[in-house]
Amino acid sequence: MADNKEELEAFRGEAKAWLAENFPSSLAGQASAVLRAESVDRSNPDLDVWIDRLGEKGWGTPTWPAEYGGGGLSQLQAQIVNQEMDAIGAFNPLTITAGMGITMVGPTILEYGTEDQKKRHIPKICKGRTFWSLGYSEPNAGSDLASLQCRAEDKGDHWLLNGQKTWTSGADISDWCGVLVRTDMDVAKRDGISFIMIDMKQSEIETRPIRLIAGASPFCETFFNDAKARKDDMLGDLNAGWTVGKRLLQHERQSQTGASAGGGGGTKSSLQGIAEKYVGLDSQGKLADSDLRSRLADHMMEASSHKLTIARIVAESRGNAKVSAAASILKNAASTVTQNRAELLLEIMGHQGLGWEGDDFSAEELATVRTWLSGKAISIYGGSFEVQNNIIAKNILGLPENTQRG
């Protein structure tokens, strides 16, 4: 469909009507309560109903090709779907219930996968039928990921995996995992890596959840002990996994900029409203703390600028969105905005924002301290803040390489 004004408005009417008929009202505004990185609250049966309807429509992955189960929409049409979802408090649960399938693995399979791989994996991701995790980092291979030692040996009719991964989000509940493995020990470290997709439902794979300071955590240690993968589940060419893996990380950073598809299920509580509640107003109706008032205004302008930049990029893509090193800029900006908001919230609430349990604290106050703690990881996962700065320096600003190629 073309993206002219008349057709877009007609599509908006269709989207509004479909959502009114299919989105369960019991889930309205419940995104933050239902969807969490470490778990999903499935106590409301309407969530599964909504997942099924959204998956069948293809709007959980609105811009993916319709032939594989996606919505086949343009970027502007997908933006309209998001807007109409937000208007009624709807949200896209598949971005969580599919694990890393929608934000990272799926887009990479669409780029590098064979036709058979696309047909086997993409429709299930679109319908939220499979939960994906990723095996990248290792105890001795974090930012220097190319030093990884997890191995895959060619056994003729299958690959045999041995080694350890860490920080594998959702590994304990995942159906499939995309794993970076070493397939050649005799070449330069970045040249001997491959990307293999592996079925996690086998006894030769052990997962151990890692608990974090904020409480519950999606992270795990993962151990492969003679685990088997099909020969045709290598994504991309043999020993070309470094290229595939870097591309996947670009998709990850894009998903962490605030630009990922799917309605948000309503906006967060207004910082200004929270400040008025906890700090109070002076005789002129302004926040009683003038310094806080100034810093709050700075943050709101920063957040608004970030949203406008994302909107401009989406509009300029005109249905031909291309993930690039620019995602590193937006990823760092999103990290800064998110962490600054958490710090301001904690300061505004004072000692009420430091509670961990008990009747003296509201649910919002208890969530605030946990969000503040878990938010410290935002500038680390998906490539640290410093790694993103290196990418920006080399690939956008054209500054000379000061470490190693790749």
Buried (B, 14 or more C-beta within 10 A) or exposed (E): EEEEEEEBEEBBEEBBEBBEEBBBEEBBEBBBEBBBBBBBEEEBEBBEBBBBBBBEBBBBBBBBBEEBBBBBBBBBBBBBBBEBBBEBBBBBBBBBBBBBBBBBBBBBBBBBBEEEBBEBBBBBBBBBBBBBBBBBBBEEBBEEBBEBBBBBEEEEEBBBBBBBBBBBBBBBBBBBBBBBBBBBEEEEBBBBBBBBBBBBEEEBBBBEBBEBEBEEBBBBBBBBEEBBBBEEBBBBEBBBBBBBBBBBBBBBBBBBBBBBBBBBBBEEEEBEEBBBEBBEEEEEEEBEBEEBBEBBEEBBEBBEEBEEBBEEBBEEBEBEBEBEBBBBBBBBBBBBBBBBBBBBBBBBBEEBBEBEEEEEBEEEBBBBBBBBBBBEBBBBBBBBBEBBEBBBBBEEEEEEEEEEEE
